[in-house]
Amino acid sequence: MKVLMVLTSHSELGNTGKKTGFWIEEFAAPYYVLADAGAEITLASPKGGQPPIDPKSELADFQTESTRRFNQDEALKNKLAHTKKLTDISAEDYDAVFYPGGHGPLWDLANDPNSIALIETFYAQHKPIAFVCHAPAALAKVMTPDGQPLVKGKEVTGFSDTEEEAVELTKVVPFLVEDKLKELGAYYSKGKDWHPYALKDGLLITGQNPASSADVAGILLETLS
């Protein structure tokens, strides 16, 4: 069981002068769910090397069992520092792909031609594709072979407008995940803010927020088995 995890390479939070990147919980929780089940995991990002960690996700308030495990895991930290470039990745080599969130994907993965092509290939090869929190942004320009948005007519979730309002970034981000998914014709739904909520529609698996990360990985495992 070989799983590819794709992380953002984008570190600038719009024009705020602040930093962003990927959210540690959304990487660590799924990573350990998958790895503990025996998955062989490859890490990749648009630029390769160390993907930027959202500094907010390192604050004490956001620590979980998974992030504490990651903080002690020097081998995984070293692996994370050497992600492969997306240009060197072939979907044929993997059984599934998982995209952790954080605000970074709104800028780079939403528009990255290599990521878009990769998702389209995974889906065409009937392999599960999973996204959590802001990562469904990576689906913004992903199309089916007949030129329709891949999410059109599908049950999906992702970071909600109310959650984005709560973190006061609705005016900073290039688009809102919930609004974008609806605009593309997806059937968007959500659970309570900050509570686990994950959906599966065929091979497409999505989670609403950081609390949904492990659930998305669990559904991915079930789908693979």
Number of C-alpha atoms within 10 A of each C-alpha: 15 16 25 22 20 27 33 32 24 25 21 17 19 17 9 8 8 11 18 23 26 28 26 26 28 30 26 23 25 25 26 18 20 21 14 10 12 11 17 14 19 17 23 26 26 23 16 20 17 19 24 21 22 22 15 16 20 16 9 8 8 13 15 15 10 19 19 13 14 20 14 10 11 11 10 14 13 11 14 20 15 16 21 20 16 20 15 10 18 12 19 12 10 17 18 27 23 27 28 29 33 29 27 30 27 25 22 20 27 21 17 16 15 17 23 18 15 20 24 21 17 20 20 11 13 13 20 23 23 25 30 33 28 32 33 30 30 24 23 21 20 22 18 14 11 7 8 13 19 22 24 17 14 17 19 26 30 30 28 24 15 13 16 19 12 11 8 11 16 15 11 13 17 12 13 21 27 24 15 16 24 17 13 17 16 20 15 21 16 19 15 11 17 14 13 18 24 28 22 20 12 13 16 20 25 32 33 34 28 26 21 24 29 25 21 28 26 16 18 26 18 9 16 15 7
